[in-house]
Amino acid sequence: MTATEESIEERIDLLHAGGLVDFHFDLLIDLYEKRDRPGVLVSHFLPEFEAGDIGVLGVAIYVEDRYLPEMGLRVALDQVARLYAEMEQTNRFAVCKTFAEIEQARAANKIALVITMEGVEPLGEDLNLLRTFYELGLRSVGLTHARRNAAGSGGIFKPSGSPRDGLTNFGRDVVRECERLGILIDLAHINPRGFEDIINLTSKPFIVSHTNARKFCDIERNVSDDQIKIVGQRGGVVGVNAILVSRDAKTSTLDRYVDHIEHVIGLIGIDGVGIGFDFCEYLFQQMSESVRADLATKLTKPHFIPDLTNHSHARNLTRKLIERGFSDDQIRKILRDNWLRIFKELL
């Protein structure tokens, strides 16, 4: 290693010292599917988190189609239960419900976990259940995934054609109750009309936990320039996703990932961008070929970035940001500080 390379690695060490914030990771679905193999959190995930210096992680409740509708609530509750059960085997994690708890966890060298929900299918049409999940630690809600549910419709993985209807009455009630309880409202996956409805119903900052810019990957699941500007005007944060950076495998690169970051900054400034990696290659590897093919038909074929497929690769991103000329202050905002500002304001 040359002196220059050593200097860069030392700089990365300093930038990572406060821990990184990734506000979207499908951890709970895997803990649930491996519920007969206790200890997965420590044996599989913890080494990757530590290698990438992860400090705060948004861990999503997501219920697959095969469990809906009858088992949606049960599977969601079981996912949360598995998280708490796995945490009993280690002192390296803490489920955090407030910004103060996040600060306390980090001071104790623990990885702070914030429970999120990707699609409100577990609620059915019972608003009271939102309070139940809130008490369990839920602090961020995205109303939909790619499908339709009782709250609204998701944006499709194509340039146009998403359902044109907005939020249902239940969806509007969920948004209002989230603001009342202090749950972050996440616009990831929502269709364009639903996005507009949420804007008109809310007054606080909102987030897009994991998405990409349509400029580089033009699908309605991603966010347009106008949508990015609205998030910025409201003081929110756009978390950049590591999966949908391009519809072409050849251009699904770390440089293109940083292109998305730069594009968001160009539209709303450095304070409006964060990380929402959405690492899920490990989930795809566990699926059968037929299931992967079915998902590609329903959604799209994901193109994983070779040097950014899991949390242990986070240093590669920081190294690339340095190469692209970002200052230390800018990098800290992207990796950590912008999300922490949101948590401080709203949790």
Secondary structure, DSSP 8 states (H G I E B T S, - for coil): --HHHHHHHHHHHHHHTT-EEEEEE-HHHHHHHTTTSTTHIIIIIHHHHHHTTEEEEEEEE---GGGTTTTHHHHHHHHHHHHHHHHTT-SSEEE-SSHHHHHHHHHTT-EEEEEEEESSGGGTT-THHHHHHHHHTEEEEE--SSSB-SS-BB--SSSS--------HHHHHHHHHHHHHT-EEE-TTB-HHHHHHHHHH--S--EEEEE-BTTTS--TTSB-HHHHHHHHHTT-EEEE-SS-S-SSGGG-SHHHHHHHHHHHHHHH-GGGEEE-----HHHHHTS-HHHHHHHHHHS-----BTTBSSGGGHHHHHHHHHHTT--HHHHHIIIIIHHHHHHHHH-
